[in-house]
């Protein structure tokens, strides 16, 4: 009896310690996540929102008979850009402040950096609106997707309006700059590559749904998709736009910079895919639909790499079906393969690889920019997954 009581006492102490440890760990994770969110919130400089009236002025339609277009445009921007207090992509203003000499950071140049942030945020908003329609998503940034409001299919025109708005802003603010042509080419290239990535993603999904050939999901395809969908507006466009504004040529570092940006894009995509599968929907800010829709993700690719013949057949039969039982079956296979544990290991491997590439860049200012990008994504997935 005494032994039993001592055992019970030990078990109680161990359980109590585990609860305390778990709570402490959650506090640490929350602190880390809070710091990341704080980064986003702080870098969205107040001057970004202060430029809103100027942005609207540059985009206004002056014809009196269709003046209601202006109020509709404002509604689109409020819903898809001003709805959040953090940047959706790397801020041009932050990069500009890091790479440009202090004497170059005049009020006019800082305003132009903010204009470029409006361009990247509007472009990203347009891309997200399109992505949501194609995926049939319900929410984005903890609110209804734009097309899920009373807009419906008319949202297609709003997406096109947002895309053209980027070029209107560039023309209104940079037409007299020597780098104007390079700047518009940068945004055109970002738009084109991002939508090529989206098309590649959707084509892969469509071919799988048509033939039910799950071998269509490969790691090489996933890497290409991640680079095209994430990299161009997420990193390449903000970094090189800021360098143009600062009159800082990339010299011979373009290849090194691009290698880091591609690694960051891959990191962001594996985090997004894992959070979609395992994350808290409220914390993640959007409904998790990848399994239901049969998307090309790191999670399914990794599962197929490690699955035995029986597990592969189960995934081929159940993946991409709008059926809760099929979704649960796929999730059970993921659990059998310990995909979440493997993600945690691989996530750290990718972070280490990107860090090594950053450390190899000799330019201190550019190294700081890229380090900031990496630091933003270290730990951001943990609160959502745990």
C-alpha positions as CSV (number, residue, x, y, z in Angstrom):
1,X,0.0,0.0,0.0
2,X,2.9,2.3,0.9
3,X,4.5,1.5,-2.4
4,X,1.3,2.2,-4.2
5,X,1.0,5.6,-2.5
6,X,4.6,6.5,-3.2
7,X,4.0,5.5,-6.9
8,X,0.9,7.6,-7.0
9,X,2.8,10.5,-5.4
10,X,5.6,10.2,-8.0
11,X,3.1,9.9,-10.8
12,X,1.3,13.0,-9.6
13,X,4.6,14.9,-9.3
14,X,5.7,13.8,-12.8
15,X,2.3,14.7,-14.3
16,X,2.3,18.1,-12.5
17,X,5.9,18.8,-13.8
18,X,4.8,17.8,-17.3
19,X,1.8,20.2,-17.2
20,X,4.0,23.0,-15.9
21,X,6.6,22.2,-18.5
22,X,4.0,22.1,-21.3
23,X,2.5,25.4,-20.1
24,X,6.0,27.0,-20.0
25,X,6.8,25.7,-23.5
26,X,3.5,27.2,-24.8
27,X,4.5,30.5,-23.2
28,X,7.9,30.4,-24.9
29,X,6.2,29.5,-28.2
30,X,3.6,32.3,-27.8
31,X,6.4,34.8,-27.0
32,X,8.3,33.7,-30.1
33,X,5.2,33.9,-32.2
34,X,4.4,37.3,-30.7
35,X,7.8,38.6,-31.6
36,X,7.3,37.5,-35.2
37,X,3.9,39.1,-35.3
38,X,5.4,42.2,-33.6
39,X,7.9,42.3,-36.4
40,X,5.1,42.4,-39.0
41,X,3.1,45.0,-37.1
42,X,6.0,47.3,-36.4
43,X,7.3,47.2,-40.0
44,X,4.0,48.3,-41.4
45,X,5.0,51.8,-40.8
46,X,2.1,54.2,-40.0
47,X,3.1,56.1,-43.1
48,X,1.9,53.1,-45.2
49,X,-1.7,53.7,-44.1
50,X,-1.3,57.4,-44.2
51,X,-0.6,57.1,-48.0
52,X,-4.0,55.5,-48.5
53,X,-5.7,58.8,-49.7
54,X,-2.8,59.4,-52.1
55,X,-3.1,55.9,-53.5
56,X,-6.8,56.4,-54.0
57,X,-6.2,59.7,-55.7
58,X,-3.8,58.1,-58.2
59,X,-6.3,55.4,-59.0
60,X,-9.4,57.5,-59.2
61,X,-11.7,57.5,-62.2
62,X,-12.7,61.1,-63.0
63,X,-15.7,60.4,-65.2
64,X,-18.7,61.5,-63.3
65,X,-21.1,58.9,-64.7
66,X,-19.0,56.0,-63.2
67,X,-17.8,57.7,-60.0
68,X,-19.2,54.8,-58.0
69,X,-16.2,52.8,-59.3
70,X,-14.0,54.8,-56.9
71,X,-16.0,53.8,-53.8
72,X,-16.0,50.2,-55.0
73,X,-12.2,50.3,-55.5
74,X,-11.8,51.6,-51.9
75,X,-13.9,48.7,-50.7
76,X,-11.7,46.2,-52.5
77,X,-8.5,47.8,-51.0
78,X,-10.0,47.9,-47.5
79,X,-11.0,44.2,-47.6
80,X,-7.9,42.8,-49.3
81,X,-5.1,45.1,-48.2
82,X,-6.1,47.2,-45.2
83,X,-7.8,44.3,-43.5
84,X,-4.6,43.3,-41.7
85,X,-2.0,45.2,-39.7
86,X,0.9,43.3,-41.0
87,X,2.6,43.0,-44.4
88,X,1.7,40.0,-46.6
89,X,5.1,40.1,-48.2
90,X,8.6,41.4,-47.4
91,X,8.3,45.2,-46.9
92,X,10.1,47.3,-49.5
93,X,10.4,50.1,-46.9
94,X,12.3,47.8,-44.5
95,X,14.7,46.6,-47.2
96,X,15.3,50.1,-48.4
97,X,16.2,51.3,-44.9
98,X,18.7,48.5,-44.6
99,X,20.4,48.8,-48.0
100,X,20.4,52.6,-48.6
101,X,22.8,55.2,-47.0
102,X,21.2,57.4,-44.4
103,X,21.6,60.5,-46.5
104,X,19.6,58.8,-49.3
105,X,16.6,58.2,-47.0
106,X,14.9,61.5,-47.8
107,X,11.1,62.0,-47.1
108,X,10.4,61.6,-50.8
109,X,12.4,58.4,-51.1
110,X,10.7,57.0,-48.0
111,X,7.3,57.9,-49.6
112,X,8.3,56.1,-52.8
113,X,9.3,53.0,-50.7
114,X,5.8,53.1,-49.2
115,X,4.3,53.4,-52.7
116,X,6.2,50.3,-53.7
117,X,4.8,48.5,-50.7
118,X,1.3,49.5,-51.8
119,X,2.2,48.0,-55.2
120,X,3.4,44.7,-53.7
121,X,0.5,44.5,-51.3
122,X,-2.1,45.2,-53.9
123,X,-0.4,42.7,-56.3
124,X,-0.4,40.1,-53.5
125,X,-4.0,40.9,-52.7
126,X,-5.0,40.3,-56.3
127,X,-3.1,37.0,-56.4
128,X,-4.7,35.8,-53.1
129,X,-8.2,36.7,-54.5
130,X,-7.5,34.6,-57.6
131,X,-6.0,31.8,-55.6
132,X,-9.0,31.7,-53.2
133,X,-11.5,31.5,-56.2
134,X,-9.5,28.7,-57.8
135,X,-9.2,26.7,-54.6
136,X,-12.8,27.4,-53.5
137,X,-11.6,28.8,-50.2
138,X,-13.9,30.2,-47.6
139,X,-11.7,32.5,-45.6
140,X,-8.5,34.5,-45.9
141,X,-6.9,36.6,-43.1
142,X,-9.7,35.6,-40.7
143,X,-12.5,37.0,-42.9
144,X,-14.6,35.9,-45.9
145,X,-12.7,35.6,-49.2
146,X,-13.6,38.5,-51.5
147,X,-15.6,36.3,-53.9
148,X,-17.5,34.8,-50.9
149,X,-19.0,38.2,-50.1
150,X,-21.8,39.4,-52.3
151,X,-19.3,39.8,-55.2
152,X,-19.5,36.3,-56.6
153,X,-18.0,35.9,-60.1
154,X,-17.8,39.7,-60.5
155,X,-14.6,39.3,-58.3
156,X,-12.8,38.3,-61.5
157,X,-13.0,41.9,-62.7
158,X,-11.9,43.2,-59.4
159,X,-8.8,41.0,-59.5
160,X,-8.0,42.5,-62.9
161,X,-8.6,46.0,-61.6
162,X,-6.2,45.3,-58.7
163,X,-3.5,44.1,-61.1
164,X,-3.8,47.1,-63.4
165,X,-3.8,49.4,-60.3
166,X,-0.2,48.4,-59.6
167,X,0.9,49.8,-63.0
168,X,-1.2,52.9,-62.5
169,X,0.7,53.6,-59.2
170,X,4.1,52.9,-60.8
171,X,3.3,55.2,-63.7
172,X,2.0,58.0,-61.4
173,X,5.0,57.9,-59.1
174,X,8.0,56.6,-61.0
175,X,7.6,57.6,-64.7
176,X,10.4,60.2,-64.4
177,X,12.9,57.8,-62.7
178,X,15.8,56.3,-64.7
179,X,14.9,52.8,-63.4
180,X,11.2,53.0,-64.3
181,X,11.4,50.5,-67.2
182,X,13.4,48.0,-65.0
183,X,10.8,48.5,-62.2
184,X,7.8,47.8,-64.4
185,X,9.7,44.8,-65.9
186,X,10.3,43.5,-62.4
187,X,6.6,43.7,-61.5
188,X,5.5,42.2,-64.9
189,X,7.9,39.3,-64.4
190,X,6.6,38.8,-60.8
191,X,3.0,38.7,-62.1
192,X,3.8,36.4,-64.9
193,X,5.8,33.9,-62.9
194,X,3.4,33.9,-60.0
195,X,0.5,33.0,-62.3
196,X,2.6,30.4,-64.1
197,X,3.2,28.8,-60.8
198,X,-0.6,28.9,-60.0
199,X,-1.3,27.4,-63.5
200,X,1.3,24.7,-62.9
201,X,-0.2,23.9,-59.5
202,X,-3.8,23.7,-60.9
203,X,-2.8,21.7,-63.9
204,X,-1.1,19.1,-61.6
205,X,-4.2,19.0,-59.5
206,X,-6.5,18.7,-62.5
207,X,-4.5,15.8,-64.1
208,X,-4.5,14.0,-60.8
209,X,-8.3,14.4,-60.5
210,X,-8.8,13.2,-64.1
211,X,-6.5,10.2,-64.0
212,X,-6.2,9.5,-60.3
213,X,-2.5,9.0,-60.9
214,X,-1.0,10.0,-57.6
215,X,2.5,9.7,-59.0
216,X,1.9,13.1,-60.5
217,X,2.9,14.5,-57.1
218,X,6.7,14.7,-57.0
219,X,9.2,16.7,-55.0
220,X,10.7,18.2,-58.1
221,X,7.3,19.5,-59.2
222,X,6.7,20.8,-55.7
223,X,10.0,22.7,-55.6
224,X,9.2,24.4,-58.9
225,X,5.7,25.3,-57.8
226,X,7.0,26.8,-54.5
227,X,9.6,28.9,-56.3
228,X,7.1,30.3,-58.9
229,X,4.2,30.8,-56.5
230,X,6.0,32.3,-53.5
231,X,9.3,33.7,-54.5
232,X,8.6,36.5,-57.0
233,X,6.2,38.7,-55.1
234,X,7.1,37.4,-51.7
235,X,10.8,38.2,-51.9
236,X,12.4,38.9,-55.4
237,X,10.2,41.9,-56.2
238,X,10.5,43.7,-52.8
239,X,14.3,43.1,-52.6
240,X,15.2,44.2,-56.1
241,X,12.7,47.1,-56.1
242,X,14.2,48.5,-52.9
243,X,17.7,48.1,-54.4
244,X,16.6,50.1,-57.5
245,X,15.2,52.8,-55.3
246,X,18.4,52.9,-53.2
247,X,20.5,52.9,-56.4
248,X,22.4,49.9,-55.0
249,X,23.2,47.5,-57.9
250,X,23.3,43.8,-56.9
251,X,26.8,43.7,-58.4
252,X,27.8,40.1,-58.7
253,X,25.6,38.9,-55.9
254,X,22.4,38.2,-57.9
255,X,23.0,34.5,-58.0
256,X,23.7,34.3,-54.3
257,X,20.7,36.4,-53.4
258,X,18.4,34.3,-55.7
259,X,19.7,31.1,-54.1
260,X,18.6,32.4,-50.6
261,X,15.3,33.7,-51.9
262,X,14.5,30.3,-53.5
263,X,15.3,28.6,-50.2
264,X,13.1,31.0,-48.3
265,X,10.2,30.3,-50.7
266,X,10.6,26.6,-50.3
267,X,10.7,27.1,-46.5
268,X,7.5,29.2,-46.6
269,X,5.7,26.7,-48.8
270,X,6.5,23.6,-46.6
271,X,5.4,25.6,-43.5
272,X,2.1,26.7,-45.3
273,X,1.4,23.2,-46.4
274,X,2.0,21.7,-43.0
275,X,0.0,24.4,-41.2
276,X,-2.9,23.8,-43.6
277,X,-2.9,20.1,-42.7
278,X,-2.2,20.2,-39.0
279,X,-2.7,23.8,-37.9
280,X,-5.4,25.6,-36.0
281,X,-7.8,27.2,-38.5
282,X,-8.4,30.3,-36.4
283,X,-4.7,30.9,-35.8
284,X,-3.8,30.0,-39.4
285,X,-6.4,32.5,-40.7
286,X,-7.9,30.4,-43.4
287,X,-9.8,27.1,-43.8
288,X,-7.6,24.0,-44.4
289,X,-8.6,22.5,-47.7
290,X,-5.5,20.9,-49.3
291,X,-6.4,17.3,-48.7
292,X,-10.0,17.8,-49.8
293,X,-8.9,19.5,-53.0
294,X,-6.1,17.2,-53.8
295,X,-3.4,19.9,-53.9
296,X,0.3,19.4,-54.7
297,X,1.8,19.9,-51.2
298,X,5.0,19.0,-49.4
299,X,2.9,16.8,-47.0
300,X,1.5,14.5,-49.7
301,X,4.8,14.4,-51.6
302,X,6.7,13.4,-48.4
303,X,4.0,10.8,-47.5
304,X,4.3,9.3,-51.0
305,X,8.1,9.1,-50.7
306,X,7.9,7.2,-47.4
307,X,4.7,5.2,-48.0
308,X,4.6,1.4,-48.6
309,X,2.5,-0.1,-51.4
310,X,-0.7,-0.4,-49.3
311,X,-0.4,3.1,-47.9
312,X,0.2,4.5,-51.4
313,X,-3.0,2.8,-52.7
314,X,-5.0,4.2,-49.7
315,X,-3.7,7.7,-50.5
316,X,-4.5,7.3,-54.2
317,X,-8.0,6.2,-53.4
318,X,-8.9,8.8,-50.8
319,X,-6.8,11.9,-51.6
320,X,-8.5,14.9,-53.2
321,X,-12.1,13.8,-52.4
322,X,-14.7,16.0,-50.8
323,X,-15.6,13.4,-48.2
324,X,-14.8,13.7,-44.5
325,X,-14.2,10.0,-44.2
326,X,-11.7,10.0,-47.0
327,X,-9.9,13.1,-45.5
328,X,-9.7,11.3,-42.2
329,X,-8.3,8.2,-43.9
330,X,-5.6,10.3,-45.5
331,X,-4.8,12.0,-42.2
332,X,-4.5,8.5,-40.6
333,X,-1.8,7.5,-43.1
334,X,0.0,10.8,-42.4
335,X,0.0,9.9,-38.8
336,X,1.2,6.4,-39.4
337,X,4.1,7.9,-41.4
338,X,4.8,10.5,-38.7
339,X,4.8,13.3,-41.3
340,X,4.5,16.0,-38.7
341,X,7.6,14.8,-36.9
342,X,9.5,14.5,-40.2
343,X,8.4,18.1,-41.1
344,X,9.9,19.4,-37.9
345,X,13.2,17.8,-38.7
346,X,13.2,18.9,-42.3
347,X,12.0,22.5,-41.5
348,X,15.1,22.9,-39.3
349,X,17.3,21.4,-42.1
350,X,16.0,24.0,-44.5
351,X,16.5,26.8,-42.0
352,X,20.1,25.8,-41.5
353,X,20.7,25.5,-45.2
354,X,19.3,29.0,-45.9
355,X,21.3,30.4,-42.9
356,X,24.5,29.0,-44.4
357,X,23.7,30.6,-47.8
358,X,23.1,33.9,-46.0
359,X,26.3,33.7,-44.1
360,X,28.2,33.3,-47.4
361,X,27.1,36.7,-48.8
362,X,29.9,39.3,-48.3
363,X,27.7,42.4,-48.5
364,X,26.6,43.2,-44.9
365,X,23.5,45.2,-45.8
366,X,22.1,42.5,-48.1
367,X,23.0,39.9,-45.5
368,X,20.9,41.8,-42.9
369,X,17.9,41.9,-45.3
370,X,18.0,38.2,-46.0
371,X,18.6,37.4,-42.3
372,X,15.5,39.4,-41.4
373,X,13.5,37.4,-44.0
374,X,14.7,34.1,-42.4
375,X,14.1,35.3,-38.8
376,X,10.5,36.1,-39.7
377,X,9.8,32.4,-40.5
378,X,11.7,30.8,-37.6
379,X,9.1,29.7,-35.1
380,X,6.1,31.3,-36.9
381,X,4.6,27.8,-37.5
382,X,5.0,26.5,-33.9
383,X,2.0,28.3,-32.2
384,X,-0.3,27.2,-35.1
385,X,0.9,23.6,-35.0
386,X,1.1,23.1,-31.2
